Amino acid sequence: MVNLDMLKHQKATVLNKIVDAIRADDEAAFQKAFEEYSEVIEQAVLAEAKGLVKANDNQILLGRGVRVLTSEERDYYQKLAGAMRAPDPKQALANFNVVLPETIINA
């Protein structure tokens, strides 16, 4: 998942590069900085689109009566599956320090 705060920081950094290139009247630096800016915008748009698709999928599943996992539950199950796939699952589960989410207990 893409960190939106990181994207904002990258965007600000690249915009500073663009401004510096304009002030220095350096066409090559401007072109490179603009390409970087385009890539940052592309990452932001893709991250937002993936989030919208996931939200839409969750709405569809809810409409069908399927229980949708919370982010905490999804994280728990992903870490549990990772521990089970370890070369020594018994040892991995012994060191498993993730707490069962309250929403699972309540369900």
C-alpha positions as CSV (number, residue, x, y, z in Angstrom):
1,M,0.0,0.0,0.0
2,V,1.2,3.4,-0.8
3,N,1.7,5.9,2.0
4,L,-0.2,9.1,1.1
5,D,2.0,11.3,3.4
6,M,5.1,10.0,1.6
7,L,3.5,10.9,-1.7
8,K,2.8,14.4,-0.5
9,H,6.4,14.8,0.6
10,Q,7.7,13.4,-2.8
11,K,5.4,15.8,-4.6
12,A,6.7,18.8,-2.7
13,T,10.3,17.7,-3.2
14,V,9.7,17.3,-7.0
15,L,7.9,20.7,-7.2
16,N,10.9,22.3,-5.6
17,K,13.1,20.7,-8.2
18,I,10.9,22.1,-10.9
19,V,11.0,25.6,-9.5
20,D,14.8,25.3,-9.1
21,A,15.1,24.2,-12.8
22,I,13.0,27.1,-13.9
23,R,15.1,29.6,-12.0
24,A,18.3,28.1,-13.3
25,D,16.8,28.1,-16.8
26,D,17.9,24.4,-17.1
27,E,15.7,22.7,-19.6
28,A,17.1,19.2,-19.0
29,A,16.6,19.4,-15.3
30,F,13.1,20.7,-15.8
31,Q,12.3,17.8,-18.0
32,K,13.7,15.3,-15.6
33,A,11.8,16.9,-12.6
34,F,8.6,17.0,-14.6
35,E,8.9,13.3,-15.4
36,E,9.4,12.6,-11.7
37,Y,6.4,14.7,-10.9
38,S,4.3,12.7,-13.4
39,E,5.4,9.5,-11.8
40,V,4.4,10.8,-8.3
41,I,1.0,11.8,-9.6
42,E,0.6,8.4,-11.3
43,Q,1.3,6.6,-8.0
44,A,-1.2,8.8,-6.1
45,V,-3.9,8.2,-8.7
46,L,-3.3,4.5,-8.7
47,A,-3.4,4.3,-4.9
48,E,-6.7,6.2,-4.8
49,A,-8.2,4.0,-7.6
50,K,-7.2,0.8,-5.8
51,G,-8.8,2.2,-2.6
52,L,-12.0,3.0,-4.5
53,V,-12.1,-0.5,-6.0
54,K,-11.6,-2.1,-2.6
55,A,-14.3,0.0,-1.1
56,N,-16.7,-0.9,-4.0
57,D,-15.9,-4.6,-3.6
58,N,-16.7,-4.3,0.1
59,Q,-20.0,-2.6,-0.6
60,I,-20.9,-5.4,-3.1
61,L,-20.0,-8.1,-0.5
62,L,-22.0,-6.4,2.1
63,G,-25.0,-6.3,-0.2
64,R,-24.7,-10.0,-0.7
65,G,-24.6,-10.6,3.0
66,V,-21.0,-11.6,3.2
67,R,-19.1,-10.5,6.3
68,V,-16.3,-8.1,5.3
69,L,-13.1,-8.1,7.3
70,T,-11.9,-4.9,9.0
71,S,-8.3,-3.8,8.3
72,E,-7.3,-5.1,11.8
73,E,-8.8,-8.5,11.1
74,R,-7.2,-8.6,7.6
75,D,-3.8,-7.8,9.1
76,Y,-4.2,-10.5,11.8
77,Y,-5.1,-13.2,9.3
78,Q,-2.2,-12.2,6.9
79,K,0.3,-12.4,9.7
80,L,-1.1,-15.7,10.9
81,A,-0.9,-17.1,7.4
82,G,2.7,-15.9,7.1
83,A,3.6,-17.6,10.4
84,M,1.9,-20.8,9.2
85,R,4.0,-20.8,6.0
86,A,7.3,-20.4,7.9
87,P,9.8,-23.2,7.7
88,D,9.0,-24.0,11.3
89,P,5.4,-23.1,11.9
90,K,5.4,-24.3,15.5
91,Q,8.2,-21.9,16.4
92,A,6.7,-19.1,14.3
93,L,3.4,-19.5,16.1
94,A,5.2,-19.6,19.5
95,N,6.7,-16.1,18.7
96,F,3.4,-14.8,17.2
97,N,2.8,-11.6,19.0
98,V,-0.4,-10.3,17.3
99,V,-3.5,-10.2,19.3
100,L,-6.8,-11.6,18.1
101,P,-8.9,-8.6,17.1
102,E,-11.9,-7.8,19.4
103,T,-14.2,-7.8,16.4
104,I,-13.5,-11.5,15.8
105,I,-14.1,-12.3,19.4
106,N,-17.4,-10.5,19.4
107,A,-18.5,-12.2,16.1
